[in-house]
Amino acid sequence: MKLDTKFSTIYISSEIQKILTEILQNFKNRKIFVIVDENTKTNCLPVIKNIEGIKNSKIIELESGESNKGIKSLEKVWSSLTENGADRSSMLINLGGGIIGDLGGFAASTFKRGIDFINIPTTLLSQVDASIGGKTGVNFLGLKNELGVFNHPKYVIIDSSFNRTLKKEHISSGWAEMLKHALIFNEKDWDNLISNNIKQIGFKELNLLIARSVSIKNHFVEKDPFEKDIRKALNFGHTFGHAFESLFMNTTNEISHGEAVAHGMICELYLSGSFCDFSTNKIDTMVSYLLKTYNKLKLNDADFEKIIDLIGHDKKNEGLNINFTLLEDFGKIKINQNCKRELLIETLNWYKNL
Ligand SMILES: NC(=O)c1ccc[n+]([C@@H]2O[C@H](COP(=O)([O-])OP(=O)(O)OC[C@H]3O[C@@H](n4cnc5c(N)ncnc54)[C@H](O)[C@@H]3O)[C@@H](O)[C@H]2O)c1
């Protein structure tokens, strides 16, 4: 399947070798660079390394992990480009999950004021989310995605069979973002998605679900590329989600981004019921699916203050009310909903007693 968007051409296919070969024919006399980490070097590079155009490319290997998504790795990429004679016509291929995509996209966007890049996402999360939409960047001074630019890859090539070697938690992490896309779009998409069992699904069927998820994300990106307005719909579940992710970070109970977002969605569904009259029956059904799919987080009363602090961290100057993206119903989005602290505590109490 081919999706020609305003910003990139996106392929979702099990014929990645054929597609990449065809694309690279148009880049014959140009230098090609491929970024990998130790996991994608072993598990994903063999799929493309014999393709004409990749055979003689320069492979740049970075260390995996969020702590390596920073200036040091960025410098390594820029140095390698310079030392190996990259020029403005060179092409950078990001073969990896969201970290390689974000970092490689930023490196390409800033090298000689911008060179072309291709994303080949190899995790479910990056296939449905990180590889599209044009957000690139790195962490800085302990702050996530503190440096970055909006800039889109020329091509995105998605093949869900890369997920064959992914750890289970990375599959369920991506699944949460797919659920979010369905929820903010319409009920039919939600019903269709949950009729599938992500643990048993074949790669051909998964490619179809990914294609749908990508086109939903693209719908919001094209309407509002710089996230000033309706693109904020994609943040549903992420305000509580980011706080949960931070709360458990560096503990023995660390959770993935998607798992945190799944529980964030549960809380923000509750807020949507209280604040925007989203039907309680529908909410109950969704919450029960989410709790069946993602183990409930163990929260105690002492965590509540920490969570509220984490949520309000960068909004202190706006007083104690926090802005959320909420829903009136499937696909009926209400951005910039200002919730009081008391309602957030009520939400956490409700979650704890589920
Ligand atoms: N740009 C965006 O719009 C956007 C959206 C969501 C998330 N993100 C970013 O994405 C990052 C998270 O991405 P992620 O969840 O893909 O994590 P990741 O890139 O860290 O990948 C997860 C792990 O899986 C390994 N891996 C990757 N592909 C593999 C494969 N096919 N087989 C085996 N192992 C493989 C990686 O080496 C890594 O250890 C975060 O930094 C987040 O900020 C960006």
The ligand as an ORCA input file, in Angstrom:
! r2SCAN-3c Opt
* xyz 0 1
  N       8.665     11.621     16.595
  C       7.527     11.248     17.117
  O       6.443     11.675     16.690
  C       7.529     10.266     18.234
  C       6.325      9.655     18.633
  C       6.369      8.697     19.641
  C       7.583      8.366     20.239
  N       8.723      8.996     19.829
  C      10.015      8.655     20.427
  O      10.265      7.284     20.108
  C      11.130      6.737     21.097
  C      10.618      5.354     21.480
  O      10.577      4.572     20.332
  P      10.503      2.978     20.403
  O       9.429      2.577     21.322
  O      10.496      2.495     19.014
  O      11.828      2.605     21.175
  P      13.347      2.288     20.717
  O      13.705      3.050     19.505
  O      14.174      2.471     21.926
  O      13.278      0.743     20.380
  C      13.001     -0.160     21.409
  C      14.089     -1.237     21.543
  O      13.880     -2.204     20.521
  C      15.087     -2.407     19.792
  N      14.656     -2.742     18.440
  C      14.222     -1.912     17.472
  N      13.761     -2.615     16.430
  C      13.940     -3.922     16.733
  C      13.617     -5.134     16.070
  N      12.984     -5.150     14.895
  N      13.945     -6.304     16.686
  C      14.531     -6.306     17.913
  N      14.816     -5.202     18.604
  C      14.515     -4.008     18.015
  C      15.867     -1.124     19.950
  O      17.242     -1.338     19.765
  C      15.514     -0.750     21.377
  O      16.323     -1.483     22.273
  C      11.173      7.719     22.258
  O      12.412      8.369     22.262
  C      10.058      8.722     21.916
  O      10.353     10.024     22.364
  C       8.713      9.913     18.835
*
